[in-house]
Amino acid sequence: MYTYCLECEWQASTVDADADTDAAVSKSAIEHFVETGHTVESVRLPPPEVVLES
Ligand SMILES: [Zn+2]
């Protein structure tokens, strides 16, 4: 999961070492909303084992 703020540069994703689960990312997104009142969008990333061919 990848989440980002529509109103500032805040973001969190499961790629980050300190937020490596969807639950942790969701929790930090909620905390950002509670602290700032900013709108946070979330995007579900494909599973890491899936490699898209371009
Ligand atoms: Zn923000």
mmCIF file of the protein (N, C-alpha, C, O) and its ligand, coordinates in Angstrom:
data_MODEL
# 
_entry.id   MODEL 
# 
loop_
_entity.id 
_entity.type 
_entity.pdbx_number_of_molecules 
1 polymer     1 
2 non-polymer 1 
# 
_entity_poly.entity_id                      1 
_entity_poly.type                           'polypeptide(L)' 
_entity_poly.nstd_linkage                   no 
_entity_poly.nstd_monomer                   no 
_entity_poly.pdbx_seq_one_letter_code       MYTYCLECEWQASTVDADADTDAAVSKSAIEHFVETGHTVESVRLPPPEVVLES 
_entity_poly.pdbx_seq_one_letter_code_can   MYTYCLECEWQASTVDADADTDAAVSKSAIEHFVETGHTVESVRLPPPEVVLES 
_entity_poly.pdbx_strand_id                 A 
# 
loop_
_entity_poly_seq.entity_id 
_entity_poly_seq.num 
_entity_poly_seq.mon_id 
_entity_poly_seq.hetero 
1 1  MET n 
1 2  TYR n 
1 3  THR n 
1 4  TYR n 
1 5  CYS n 
1 6  LEU n 
1 7  GLU n 
1 8  CYS n 
1 9  GLU n 
1 10 TRP n 
1 11 GLN n 
1 12 ALA n 
1 13 SER n 
1 14 THR n 
1 15 VAL n 
1 16 ASP n 
1 17 ALA n 
1 18 ASP n 
1 19 ALA n 
1 20 ASP n 
1 21 THR n 
1 22 ASP n 
1 23 ALA n 
1 24 ALA n 
1 25 VAL n 
1 26 SER n 
1 27 LYS n 
1 28 SER n 
1 29 ALA n 
1 30 ILE n 
1 31 GLU n 
1 32 HIS n 
1 33 PHE n 
1 34 VAL n 
1 35 GLU n 
1 36 THR n 
1 37 GLY n 
1 38 HIS n 
1 39 THR n 
1 40 VAL n 
1 41 GLU n 
1 42 SER n 
1 43 VAL n 
1 44 ARG n 
1 45 LEU n 
1 46 PRO n 
1 47 PRO n 
1 48 PRO n 
1 49 GLU n 
1 50 VAL n 
1 51 VAL n 
1 52 LEU n 
1 53 GLU n 
1 54 SER n 
# 
loop_
_struct_asym.id 
_struct_asym.entity_id 
A 1 
B 2 
# 
loop_
_chem_comp.id 
_chem_comp.type 
_chem_comp.mon_nstd_flag 
ALA 'L-peptide linking' y 
ARG 'L-peptide linking' y 
ASP 'L-peptide linking' y 
CYS 'L-peptide linking' y 
GLN 'L-peptide linking' y 
GLU 'L-peptide linking' y 
GLY 'peptide linking'   y 
HIS 'L-peptide linking' y 
ILE 'L-peptide linking' y 
LEU 'L-peptide linking' y 
LYS 'L-peptide linking' y 
MET 'L-peptide linking' y 
PHE 'L-peptide linking' y 
PRO 'L-peptide linking' y 
SER 'L-peptide linking' y 
THR 'L-peptide linking' y 
TRP 'L-peptide linking' y 
TYR 'L-peptide linking' y 
VAL 'L-peptide linking' y 
ZN  non-polymer         . 
# 
_pdbx_entity_nonpoly.entity_id   2 
_pdbx_entity_nonpoly.name        ? 
_pdbx_entity_nonpoly.comp_id     ZN 
# 
_pdbx_nonpoly_scheme.asym_id         B 
_pdbx_nonpoly_scheme.entity_id       2 
_pdbx_nonpoly_scheme.mon_id          ZN 
_pdbx_nonpoly_scheme.ndb_seq_num     1 
_pdbx_nonpoly_scheme.pdb_seq_num     101 
_pdbx_nonpoly_scheme.auth_seq_num    101 
_pdbx_nonpoly_scheme.pdb_mon_id      ZN 
_pdbx_nonpoly_scheme.auth_mon_id     ZN 
_pdbx_nonpoly_scheme.pdb_strand_id   A 
_pdbx_nonpoly_scheme.pdb_ins_code    . 
# 
loop_
_atom_site.group_PDB 
_atom_site.id 
_atom_site.type_symbol 
_atom_site.label_atom_id 
_atom_site.label_alt_id 
_atom_site.label_comp_id 
_atom_site.label_asym_id 
_atom_site.label_entity_id 
_atom_site.label_seq_id 
_atom_site.pdbx_PDB_ins_code 
_atom_site.Cartn_x 
_atom_site.Cartn_y 
_atom_site.Cartn_z 
_atom_site.occupancy 
_atom_site.B_iso_or_equiv 
_atom_site.pdbx_formal_charge 
_atom_site.auth_seq_id 
_atom_site.auth_comp_id 
_atom_site.auth_asym_id 
_atom_site.auth_atom_id 
_atom_site.pdbx_PDB_model_num 
ATOM   1   N  N  . MET A 1 1  ? 0.842  -1.196  0.000   1.00 0.00 ? 1   MET A N  1 
ATOM   2   C  CA . MET A 1 1  ? 0.000  0.000   0.000   1.00 0.00 ? 1   MET A CA 1 
ATOM   3   C  C  . MET A 1 1  ? 0.873  1.240   0.000   1.00 0.00 ? 1   MET A C  1 
ATOM   4   O  O  . MET A 1 1  ? 1.939  1.280   0.615   1.00 0.00 ? 1   MET A O  1 
ATOM   5   N  N  . TYR A 1 2  ? 0.389  2.250   -0.708  1.00 0.00 ? 2   TYR A N  1 
ATOM   6   C  CA . TYR A 1 2  ? 1.081  3.527   -0.769  1.00 0.00 ? 2   TYR A CA 1 
ATOM   7   C  C  . TYR A 1 2  ? 0.066  4.615   -0.446  1.00 0.00 ? 2   TYR A C  1 
ATOM   8   O  O  . TYR A 1 2  ? -1.011 4.659   -1.040  1.00 0.00 ? 2   TYR A O  1 
ATOM   9   N  N  . THR A 1 3  ? 0.403  5.483   0.484   1.00 0.00 ? 3   THR A N  1 
ATOM   10  C  CA . THR A 1 3  ? -0.503 6.573   0.821   1.00 0.00 ? 3   THR A CA 1 
ATOM   11  C  C  . THR A 1 3  ? 0.238  7.894   0.693   1.00 0.00 ? 3   THR A C  1 
ATOM   12  O  O  . THR A 1 3  ? 1.440  7.977   0.945   1.00 0.00 ? 3   THR A O  1 
ATOM   13  N  N  . TYR A 1 4  ? -0.495 8.916   0.298   1.00 0.00 ? 4   TYR A N  1 
ATOM   14  C  CA . TYR A 1 4  ? 0.124  10.233  0.154   1.00 0.00 ? 4   TYR A CA 1 
ATOM   15  C  C  . TYR A 1 4  ? -0.900 11.309  0.479   1.00 0.00 ? 4   TYR A C  1 
ATOM   16  O  O  . TYR A 1 4  ? -2.111 11.111  0.377   1.00 0.00 ? 4   TYR A O  1 
ATOM   17  N  N  . CYS A 1 5  ? -0.365 12.452  0.873   1.00 0.00 ? 5   CYS A N  1 
ATOM   18  C  CA . CYS A 1 5  ? -1.211 13.575  1.249   1.00 0.00 ? 5   CYS A CA 1 
ATOM   19  C  C  . CYS A 1 5  ? -1.476 14.455  0.037   1.00 0.00 ? 5   CYS A C  1 
ATOM   20  O  O  . CYS A 1 5  ? -0.576 14.720  -0.760  1.00 0.00 ? 5   CYS A O  1 
ATOM   21  N  N  . LEU A 1 6  ? -2.727 14.907  -0.094  1.00 0.00 ? 6   LEU A N  1 
ATOM   22  C  CA . LEU A 1 6  ? -3.068 15.805  -1.199  1.00 0.00 ? 6   LEU A CA 1 
ATOM   23  C  C  . LEU A 1 6  ? -2.657 17.245  -0.910  1.00 0.00 ? 6   LEU A C  1 
ATOM   24  O  O  . LEU A 1 6  ? -2.661 18.084  -1.811  1.00 0.00 ? 6   LEU A O  1 
ATOM   25  N  N  . GLU A 1 7  ? -2.304 17.533  0.336   1.00 0.00 ? 7   GLU A N  1 
ATOM   26  C  CA . GLU A 1 7  ? -2.109 18.927  0.739   1.00 0.00 ? 7   GLU A CA 1 
ATOM   27  C  C  . GLU A 1 7  ? -0.685 19.266  1.173   1.00 0.00 ? 7   GLU A C  1 
ATOM   28  O  O  . GLU A 1 7  ? -0.361 20.441  1.352   1.00 0.00 ? 7   GLU A O  1 
ATOM   29  N  N  . CYS A 1 8  ? 0.168  18.260  1.343   1.00 0.00 ? 8   CYS A N  1 
ATOM   30  C  CA . CYS A 1 8  ? 1.565  18.519  1.653   1.00 0.00 ? 8   CYS A CA 1 
ATOM   31  C  C  . CYS A 1 8  ? 2.383  17.355  1.112   1.00 0.00 ? 8   CYS A C  1 
ATOM   32  O  O  . CYS A 1 8  ? 1.848  16.497  0.410   1.00 0.00 ? 8   CYS A O  1 
ATOM   33  N  N  . GLU A 1 9  ? 3.663  17.315  1.429   1.00 0.00 ? 9   GLU A N  1 
ATOM   34  C  CA . GLU A 1 9  ? 4.567  16.319  0.852   1.00 0.00 ? 9   GLU A CA 1 
ATOM   35  C  C  . GLU A 1 9  ? 4.575  14.995  1.607   1.00 0.00 ? 9   GLU A C  1 
ATOM   36  O  O  . GLU A 1 9  ? 5.380  14.117  1.295   1.00 0.00 ? 9   GLU A O  1 
ATOM   37  N  N  . TRP A 1 10 ? 3.692  14.833  2.600   1.00 0.00 ? 10  TRP A N  1 
ATOM   38  C  CA . TRP A 1 10 ? 3.682  13.619  3.407   1.00 0.00 ? 10  TRP A CA 1 
ATOM   39  C  C  . TRP A 1 10 ? 3.336  12.395  2.558   1.00 0.00 ? 10  TRP A C  1 
ATOM   40  O  O  . TRP A 1 10 ? 2.468  12.455  1.688   1.00 0.00 ? 10  TRP A O  1 
ATOM   41  N  N  . GLN A 1 11 ? 4.022  11.297  2.823   1.00 0.00 ? 11  GLN A N  1 
ATOM   42  C  CA . GLN A 1 11 ? 3.669  10.036  2.175   1.00 0.00 ? 11  GLN A CA 1 
ATOM   43  C  C  . GLN A 1 11 ? 4.203  8.872   3.000   1.00 0.00 ? 11  GLN A C  1 
ATOM   44  O  O  . GLN A 1 11 ? 5.126  9.028   3.799   1.00 0.00 ? 11  GLN A O  1 
ATOM   45  N  N  . ALA A 1 12 ? 3.602  7.697   2.788   1.00 0.00 ? 12  ALA A N  1 
ATOM   46  C  CA . ALA A 1 12 ? 4.072  6.483   3.439   1.00 0.00 ? 12  ALA A CA 1 
ATOM   47  C  C  . ALA A 1 12 ? 3.746  5.326   2.522   1.00 0.00 ? 12  ALA A C  1 
ATOM   48  O  O  . ALA A 1 12 ? 2.733  5.341   1.823   1.00 0.00 ? 12  ALA A O  1 
ATOM   49  N  N  . SER A 1 13 ? 4.602  4.328   2.527   1.00 0.00 ? 13  SER A N  1 
ATOM   50  C  CA . SER A 1 13 ? 4.322  3.159   1.705   1.00 0.00 ? 13  SER A CA 1 
ATOM   51  C  C  . SER A 1 13 ? 4.927  1.924   2.336   1.00 0.00 ? 13  SER A C  1 
ATOM   52  O  O  . SER A 1 13 ? 5.774  2.015   3.225   1.00 0.00 ? 13  SER A O  1 
ATOM   53  N  N  . THR A 1 14 ? 4.486  0.772   1.869   1.00 0.00 ? 14  THR A N  1 
ATOM   54  C  CA . THR A 1 14 ? 5.015  -0.490  2.378   1.00 0.00 ? 14  THR A CA 1 
ATOM   55  C  C  . THR A 1 14 ? 6.460  -0.701  1.942   1.00 0.00 ? 14  THR A C  1 
ATOM   56  O  O  . THR A 1 14 ? 7.114  -1.640  2.396   1.00 0.00 ? 14  THR A O  1 
ATOM   57  N  N  . VAL A 1 15 ? 6.964  0.167   1.064   1.00 0.00 ? 15  VAL A N  1 
ATOM   58  C  CA . VAL A 1 15 ? 8.369  0.093   0.658   1.00 0.00 ? 15  VAL A CA 1 
ATOM   59  C  C  . VAL A 1 15 ? 9.275  0.701   1.728   1.00 0.00 ? 15  VAL A C  1 
ATOM   60  O  O  . VAL A 1 15 ? 10.455 0.363   1.822   1.00 0.00 ? 15  VAL A O  1 
ATOM   61  N  N  . ASP A 1 16 ? 8.706  1.606   2.537   1.00 0.00 ? 16  ASP A N  1 
ATOM   62  C  CA . ASP A 1 16 ? 9.484  2.228   3.601   1.00 0.00 ? 16  ASP A CA 1 
ATOM   63  C  C  . ASP A 1 16 ? 9.869  1.210   4.669   1.00 0.00 ? 16  ASP A C  1 
ATOM   64  O  O  . ASP A 1 16 ? 9.071  0.341   5.018   1.00 0.00 ? 16  ASP A O  1 
ATOM   65  N  N  . ALA A 1 17 ? 11.079 1.316   5.182   1.00 0.00 ? 17  ALA A N  1 
ATOM   66  C  CA . ALA A 1 17 ? 11.564 0.362   6.174   1.00 0.00 ? 17  ALA A CA 1 
ATOM   67  C  C  . ALA A 1 17 ? 10.807 0.465   7.495   1.00 0.00 ? 17  ALA A C  1 
ATOM   68  O  O  . ALA A 1 17 ? 10.664 -0.527  8.210   1.00 0.00 ? 17  ALA A O  1 
ATOM   69  N  N  . ASP A 1 18 ? 10.325 1.659   7.819   1.00 0.00 ? 18  ASP A N  1 
ATOM   70  C  CA . ASP A 1 18 ? 9.678  1.856   9.115   1.00 0.00 ? 18  ASP A CA 1 
ATOM   71  C  C  . ASP A 1 18 ? 8.162  1.680   9.067   1.00 0.00 ? 18  ASP A C  1 
ATOM   72  O  O  . ASP A 1 18 ? 7.490  1.868   10.081  1.00 0.00 ? 18  ASP A O  1 
ATOM   73  N  N  . ALA A 1 19 ? 7.617  1.325   7.911   1.00 0.00 ? 19  ALA A N  1 
ATOM   74  C  CA . ALA A 1 19 ? 6.170  1.112   7.798   1.00 0.00 ? 19  ALA A CA 1 
ATOM   75  C  C  . ALA A 1 19 ? 5.957  0.002   6.773   1.00 0.00 ? 19  ALA A C  1 
ATOM   76  O  O  . ALA A 1 19 ? 5.502  0.251   5.656   1.00 0.00 ? 19  ALA A O  1 
ATOM   77  N  N  . ASP A 1 20 ? 6.284  -1.205  7.160   1.00 0.00 ? 20  ASP A N  1 
ATOM   78  C  CA . ASP A 1 20 ? 6.402  -2.279  6.170   1.00 0.00 ? 20  ASP A CA 1 
ATOM   79  C  C  . ASP A 1 20 ? 5.140  -3.116  6.003   1.00 0.00 ? 20  ASP A C  1 
ATOM   80  O  O  . ASP A 1 20 ? 5.148  -4.083  5.242   1.00 0.00 ? 20  ASP A O  1 
ATOM   81  N  N  . THR A 1 21 ? 4.066  -2.773  6.689   1.00 0.00 ? 21  THR A N  1 
ATOM   82  C  CA . THR A 1 21 ? 2.819  -3.511  6.508   1.00 0.00 ? 21  THR A CA 1 
ATOM   83  C  C  . THR A 1 21 ? 1.696  -2.557  6.139   1.00 0.00 ? 21  THR A C  1 
ATOM   84  O  O  . THR A 1 21 ? 1.760  -1.366  6.442   1.00 0.00 ? 21  THR A O  1 
ATOM   85  N  N  . ASP A 1 22 ? 0.664  -3.083  5.482   1.00 0.00 ? 22  ASP A N  1 
ATOM   86  C  CA . ASP A 1 22 ? -0.491 -2.259  5.150   1.00 0.00 ? 22  ASP A CA 1 
ATOM   87  C  C  . ASP A 1 22 ? -1.093 -1.625  6.395   1.00 0.00 ? 22  ASP A C  1 
ATOM   88  O  O  . ASP A 1 22 ? -1.512 -0.468  6.376   1.00 0.00 ? 22  ASP A O  1 
ATOM   89  N  N  . ALA A 1 23 ? -1.130 -2.399  7.483   1.00 0.00 ? 23  ALA A N  1 
ATOM   90  C  CA . ALA A 1 23 ? -1.706 -1.879  8.728   1.00 0.00 ? 23  ALA A CA 1 
ATOM   91  C  C  . ALA A 1 23 ? -0.900 -0.698  9.257   1.00 0.00 ? 23  ALA A C  1 
ATOM   92  O  O  . ALA A 1 23 ? -1.469 0.291   9.719   1.00 0.00 ? 23  ALA A O  1 
ATOM   93  N  N  . ALA A 1 24 ? 0.419  -0.804  9.190   1.00 0.00 ? 24  ALA A N  1 
ATOM   94  C  CA . ALA A 1 24 ? 1.269  0.281   9.675   1.00 0.00 ? 24  ALA A CA 1 
ATOM   95  C  C  . ALA A 1 24 ? 1.113  1.526   8.809   1.00 0.00 ? 24  ALA A C  1 
ATOM   96  O  O  . ALA A 1 24 ? 1.091  2.646   9.319   1.00 0.00 ? 24  ALA A O  1 
ATOM   97  N  N  . VAL A 1 25 ? 1.004  1.327   7.498   1.00 0.00 ? 25  VAL A N  1 
ATOM   98  C  CA . VAL A 1 25 ? 0.828  2.460   6.585   1.00 0.00 ? 25  VAL A CA 1 
ATOM   99  C  C  . VAL A 1 25 ? -0.524 3.116   6.813   1.00 0.00 ? 25  VAL A C  1 
ATOM   100 O  O  . VAL A 1 25 ? -0.628 4.341   6.859   1.00 0.00 ? 25  VAL A O  1 
ATOM   101 N  N  . SER A 1 26 ? -1.568 2.288   6.957   1.00 0.00 ? 26  SER A N  1 
ATOM   102 C  CA . SER A 1 26 ? -2.905 2.833   7.230   1.00 0.00 ? 26  SER A CA 1 
ATOM   103 C  C  . SER A 1 26 ? -2.916 3.628   8.520   1.00 0.00 ? 26  SER A C  1 
ATOM   104 O  O  . SER A 1 26 ? -3.516 4.700   8.596   1.00 0.00 ? 26  SER A O  1 
ATOM   105 N  N  . LYS A 1 27 ? -2.246 3.095   9.539   1.00 0.00 ? 27  LYS A N  1 
ATOM   106 C  CA . LYS A 1 27 ? -2.213 3.755   10.836  1.00 0.00 ? 27  LYS A CA 1 
ATOM   107 C  C  . LYS A 1 27 ? -1.519 5.105   10.728  1.00 0.00 ? 27  LYS A C  1 
ATOM   108 O  O  . LYS A 1 27 ? -2.010 6.090   11.280  1.00 0.00 ? 27  LYS A O  1 
ATOM   109 N  N  . SER A 1 28 ? -0.396 5.173   10.035  1.00 0.00 ? 28  SER A N  1 
ATOM   110 C  CA . SER A 1 28 ? 0.296  6.456   9.921   1.00 0.00 ? 28  SER A CA 1 
ATOM   111 C  C  . SER A 1 28 ? -0.495 7.439   9.076   1.00 0.00 ? 28  SER A C  1 
ATOM   112 O  O  . SER A 1 28 ? -0.432 8.646   9.312   1.00 0.00 ? 28  SER A O  1 
ATOM   113 N  N  . ALA A 1 29 ? -1.245 6.938   8.089   1.00 0.00 ? 29  ALA A N  1 
ATOM   114 C  CA . ALA A 1 29 ? -2.104 7.824   7.295   1.00 0.00 ? 29  ALA A CA 1 
ATOM   115 C  C  . ALA A 1 29 ? -3.195 8.433   8.163   1.00 0.00 ? 29  ALA A C  1 
ATOM   116 O  O  . ALA A 1 29 ? -3.485 9.625   8.063   1.00 0.00 ? 29  ALA A O  1 
ATOM   117 N  N  . ILE A 1 30 ? -3.796 7.613   9.014   1.00 0.00 ? 30  ILE A N  1 
ATOM   118 C  CA . ILE A 1 30 ? -4.829 8.110   9.932   1.00 0.00 ? 30  ILE A CA 1 
ATOM   119 C  C  . ILE A 1 30 ? -4.231 9.122   10.903  1.00 0.00 ? 30  ILE A C  1 
ATOM   120 O  O  . ILE A 1 30 ? -4.848 10.148  11.191  1.00 0.00 ? 30  ILE A O  1 
ATOM   121 N  N  . GLU A 1 31 ? -3.038 8.838   11.405  1.00 0.00 ? 31  GLU A N  1 
ATOM   122 C  CA . GLU A 1 31 ? -2.377 9.764   12.325  1.00 0.00 ? 31  GLU A CA 1 
ATOM   123 C  C  . GLU A 1 31 ? -2.100 11.103  11.646  1.00 0.00 ? 31  GLU A C  1 
ATOM   124 O  O  . GLU A 1 31 ? -2.260 12.157  12.263  1.00 0.00 ? 31  GLU A O  1 
ATOM   125 N  N  . HIS A 1 32 ? -1.686 11.068  10.381  1.00 0.00 ? 32  HIS A N  1 
ATOM   126 C  CA . HIS A 1 32 ? -1.431 12.311  9.654   1.00 0.00 ? 32  HIS A CA 1 
ATOM   127 C  C  . HIS A 1 32 ? -2.729 13.106  9.508   1.00 0.00 ? 32  HIS A C  1 
ATOM   128 O  O  . HIS A 1 32 ? -2.740 14.324  9.682   1.00 0.00 ? 32  HIS A O  1 
ATOM   129 N  N  . PHE A 1 33 ? -3.817 12.411  9.188   1.00 0.00 ? 33  PHE A N  1 
ATOM   130 C  CA . PHE A 1 33 ? -5.121 13.080  9.065   1.00 0.00 ? 33  PHE A CA 1 
ATOM   131 C  C  . PHE A 1 33 ? -5.552 13.698  10.384  1.00 0.00 ? 33  PHE A C  1 
ATOM   132 O  O  . PHE A 1 33 ? -6.013 14.839  10.422  1.00 0.00 ? 33  PHE A O  1 
ATOM   133 N  N  . VAL A 1 34 ? -5.400 12.939  11.471  1.00 0.00 ? 34  VAL A N  1 
ATOM   134 C  CA . VAL A 1 34 ? -5.811 13.429  12.791  1.00 0.00 ? 34  VAL A CA 1 
ATOM   135 C  C  . VAL A 1 34 ? -4.979 14.641  13.199  1.00 0.00 ? 34  VAL A C  1 
ATOM   136 O  O  . VAL A 1 34 ? -5.508 15.600  13.761  1.00 0.00 ? 34  VAL A O  1 
ATOM   137 N  N  . GLU A 1 35 ? -3.667 14.596  12.915  1.00 0.00 ? 35  GLU A N  1 
ATOM   138 C  CA . GLU A 1 35 ? -2.778 15.663  13.343  1.00 0.00 ? 35  GLU A CA 1 
ATOM   139 C  C  . GLU A 1 35 ? -2.951 16.928  12.514  1.00 0.00 ? 35  GLU A C  1 
ATOM   140 O  O  . GLU A 1 35 ? -2.822 18.033  13.041  1.00 0.00 ? 35  GLU A O  1 
ATOM   141 N  N  . THR A 1 36 ? -3.244 16.779  11.217  1.00 0.00 ? 36  THR A N  1 
ATOM   142 C  CA . THR A 1 36 ? -3.210 17.934  10.322  1.00 0.00 ? 36  THR A CA 1 
ATOM   143 C  C  . THR A 1 36 ? -4.561 18.259  9.705   1.00 0.00 ? 36  THR A C  1 
ATOM   144 O  O  . THR A 1 36 ? -4.781 19.392  9.276   1.00 0.00 ? 36  THR A O  1 
ATOM   145 N  N  . GLY A 1 37 ? -5.487 17.276  9.651   1.00 0.00 ? 37  GLY A N  1 
ATOM   146 C  CA . GLY A 1 37 ? -6.750 17.479  8.955   1.00 0.00 ? 37  GLY A CA 1 
ATOM   147 C  C  . GLY A 1 37 ? -6.609 17.404  7.450   1.00 0.00 ? 37  GLY A C  1 
ATOM   148 O  O  . GLY A 1 37 ? -7.549 17.713  6.717   1.00 0.00 ? 37  GLY A O  1 
ATOM   149 N  N  . HIS A 1 38 ? -5.434 16.992  6.982   1.00 0.00 ? 38  HIS A N  1 
ATOM   150 C  CA . HIS A 1 38 ? -5.196 16.876  5.541   1.00 0.00 ? 38  HIS A CA 1 
ATOM   151 C  C  . HIS A 1 38 ? -5.897 15.647  4.963   1.00 0.00 ? 38  HIS A C  1 
ATOM   152 O  O  . HIS A 1 38 ? -6.158 14.671  5.667   1.00 0.00 ? 38  HIS A O  1 
ATOM   153 N  N  . THR A 1 39 ? -6.195 15.719  3.671   1.00 0.00 ? 39  THR A N  1 
ATOM   154 C  CA . THR A 1 39 ? -6.798 14.586  2.973   1.00 0.00 ? 39  THR A CA 1 
ATOM   155 C  C  . THR A 1 39 ? -5.695 13.652  2.491   1.00 0.00 ? 39  THR A C  1 
ATOM   156 O  O  . THR A 1 39 ? -4.767 14.077  1.803   1.00 0.00 ? 39  THR A O  1 
ATOM   157 N  N  . VAL A 1 40 ? -5.800 12.387  2.853   1.00 0.00 ? 40  VAL A N  1 
ATOM   158 C  CA . VAL A 1 40 ? -4.792 11.391  2.472   1.00 0.00 ? 40  VAL A CA 1 
ATOM   159 C  C  . VAL A 1 40 ? -5.413 10.391  1.505   1.00 0.00 ? 40  VAL A C  1 
ATOM   160 O  O  . VAL A 1 40 ? -6.459 9.808   1.788   1.00 0.00 ? 40  VAL A O  1 
ATOM   161 N  N  . GLU A 1 41 ? -4.766 10.200  0.371   1.00 0.00 ? 41  GLU A N  1 
ATOM   162 C  CA . GLU A 1 41 ? -5.200 9.221   -0.618  1.00 0.00 ? 41  GLU A CA 1 
ATOM   163 C  C  . GLU A 1 41 ? -4.367 7.956   -0.444  1.00 0.00 ? 41  GLU A C  1 
ATOM   164 O  O  . GLU A 1 41 ? -3.182 8.025   -0.118  1.00 0.00 ? 41  GLU A O  1 
ATOM   165 N  N  . SER A 1 42 ? -4.995 6.799   -0.663  1.00 0.00 ? 42  SER A N  1 
ATOM   166 C  CA . SER A 1 42 ? -4.215 5.570   -0.619  1.00 0.00 ? 42  SER A CA 1 
ATOM   167 C  C  . SER A 1 42 ? -4.363 4.786   -1.914  1.00 0.00 ? 42  SER A C  1 
ATOM   168 O  O  . SER A 1 42 ? -5.424 4.760   -2.537  1.00 0.00 ? 42  SER A O  1 
ATOM   169 N  N  . VAL A 1 43 ? -3.276 4.157   -2.291  1.00 0.00 ? 43  VAL A N  1 
ATOM   170 C  CA . VAL A 1 43 ? -3.231 3.365   -3.507  1.00 0.00 ? 43  VAL A CA 1 
ATOM   171 C  C  . VAL A 1 43 ? -2.729 1.985   -3.133  1.00 0.00 ? 43  VAL A C  1 
ATOM   172 O  O  . VAL A 1 43 ? -1.746 1.847   -2.406  1.00 0.00 ? 43  VAL A O  1 
ATOM   173 N  N  . ARG A 1 44 ? -3.402 0.973   -3.628  1.00 0.00 ? 44  ARG A N  1 
ATOM   174 C  CA . ARG A 1 44 ? -2.985 -0.381  -3.312  1.00 0.00 ? 44  ARG A CA 1 
ATOM   175 C  C  . ARG A 1 44 ? -1.948 -0.828  -4.344  1.00 0.00 ? 44  ARG A C  1 
ATOM   176 O  O  . ARG A 1 44 ? -2.217 -0.864  -5.545  1.00 0.00 ? 44  ARG A O  1 
ATOM   177 N  N  . LEU A 1 45 ? -0.766 -1.166  -3.848  1.00 0.00 ? 45  LEU A N  1 
ATOM   178 C  CA . LEU A 1 45 ? 0.295  -1.619  -4.744  1.00 0.00 ? 45  LEU A CA 1 
ATOM   179 C  C  . LEU A 1 45 ? 0.085  -3.087  -5.093  1.00 0.00 ? 45  LEU A C  1 
ATOM   180 O  O  . LEU A 1 45 ? -0.452 -3.843  -4.284  1.00 0.00 ? 45  LEU A O  1 
ATOM   181 N  N  . PRO A 1 46 ? 0.503  -3.498  -6.290  1.00 0.00 ? 46  PRO A N  1 
ATOM   182 C  CA . PRO A 1 46 ? 0.434  -4.914  -6.625  1.00 0.00 ? 46  PRO A CA 1 
ATOM   183 C  C  . PRO A 1 46 ? 1.396  -5.716  -5.747  1.00 0.00 ? 46  PRO A C  1 
ATOM   184 O  O  . PRO A 1 46 ? 2.366  -5.158  -5.233  1.00 0.00 ? 46  PRO A O  1 
ATOM   185 N  N  . PRO A 1 47 ? 1.146  -6.997  -5.571  1.00 0.00 ? 47  PRO A N  1 
ATOM   186 C  CA . PRO A 1 47 ? 2.053  -7.808  -4.767  1.00 0.00 ? 47  PRO A CA 1 
ATOM   187 C  C  . PRO A 1 47 ? 3.467  -7.745  -5.339  1.00 0.00 ? 47  PRO A C  1 
ATOM   188 O  O  . PRO A 1 47 ? 3.641  -7.691  -6.556  1.00 0.00 ? 47  PRO A O  1 
ATOM   189 N  N  . PRO A 1 48 ? 4.485  -7.750  -4.463  1.00 0.00 ? 48  PRO A N  1 
ATOM   190 C  CA . PRO A 1 48 ? 5.871  -7.577  -4.911  1.00 0.00 ? 48  PRO A CA 1 
ATOM   191 C  C  . PRO A 1 48 ? 6.338  -8.651  -5.881  1.00 0.00 ? 48  PRO A C  1 
ATOM   192 O  O  . PRO A 1 48 ? 7.239  -8.408  -6.684  1.00 0.00 ? 48  PRO A O  1 
ATOM   193 N  N  . GLU A 1 49 ? 5.745  -9.823  -5.818  1.00 0.00 ? 49  GLU A N  1 
ATOM   194 C  CA . GLU A 1 49 ? 6.218  -10.892 -6.704  1.00 0.00 ? 49  GLU A CA 1 
ATOM   195 C  C  . GLU A 1 49 ? 5.735  -10.735 -8.148  1.00 0.00 ? 49  GLU A C  1 
ATOM   196 O  O  . GLU A 1 49 ? 6.233  -11.402 -9.055  1.00 0.00 ? 49  GLU A O  1 
ATOM   197 N  N  . VAL A 1 50 ? 4.757  -9.841  -8.347  1.00 0.00 ? 50  VAL A N  1 
ATOM   198 C  CA . VAL A 1 50 ? 4.248  -9.611  -9.702  1.00 0.00 ? 50  VAL A CA 1 
ATOM   199 C  C  . VAL A 1 50 ? 5.153  -8.638  -10.449 1.00 0.00 ? 50  VAL A C  1 
ATOM   200 O  O  . VAL A 1 50 ? 5.349  -7.505  -10.010 1.00 0.00 ? 50  VAL A O  1 
ATOM   201 N  N  . VAL A 1 51 ? 5.690  -9.070  -11.549 1.00 0.00 ? 51  VAL A N  1 
ATOM   202 C  CA . VAL A 1 51 ? 6.533  -8.206  -12.374 1.00 0.00 ? 51  VAL A CA 1 
ATOM   203 C  C  . VAL A 1 51 ? 5.783  -7.906  -13.662 1.00 0.00 ? 51  VAL A C  1 
ATOM   204 O  O  . VAL A 1 51 ? 5.458  -8.803  -14.440 1.00 0.00 ? 51  VAL A O  1 
ATOM   205 N  N  . LEU A 1 52 ? 5.520  -6.639  -13.864 1.00 0.00 ? 52  LEU A N  1 
ATOM   206 C  CA . LEU A 1 52 ? 4.809  -6.227  -15.070 1.00 0.00 ? 52  LEU A CA 1 
ATOM   207 C  C  . LEU A 1 52 ? 5.792  -6.073  -16.223 1.00 0.00 ? 52  LEU A C  1 
ATOM   208 O  O  . LEU A 1 52 ? 6.839  -5.441  -16.086 1.00 0.00 ? 52  LEU A O  1 
ATOM   209 N  N  . GLU A 1 53 ? 5.438  -6.657  -17.350 1.00 0.00 ? 53  GLU A N  1 
ATOM   210 C  CA . GLU A 1 53 ? 6.275  -6.492  -18.533 1.00 0.00 ? 53  GLU A CA 1 
ATOM   211 C  C  . GLU A 1 53 ? 5.747  -5.322  -19.348 1.00 0.00 ? 53  GLU A C  1 
ATOM   212 O  O  . GLU A 1 53 ? 4.541  -5.195  -19.561 1.00 0.00 ? 53  GLU A O  1 
ATOM   213 N  N  . SER A 1 54 ? 6.657  -4.470  -19.800 1.00 0.00 ? 54  SER A N  1 
ATOM   214 C  CA . SER A 1 54 ? 6.219  -3.290  -20.535 1.00 0.00 ? 54  SER A CA 1 
ATOM   215 C  C  . SER A 1 54 ? 6.546  -3.405  -22.013 1.00 0.00 ? 54  SER A C  1 
ATOM   216 O  O  . SER A 1 54 ? 6.245  -2.494  -22.784 1.00 0.00 ? 54  SER A O  1 
HETATM 217 ZN ZN . ZN  B 2 .  ? -0.425 16.558  4.776   1.00 0.00 2 101 ZN  A ZN 1 
# 
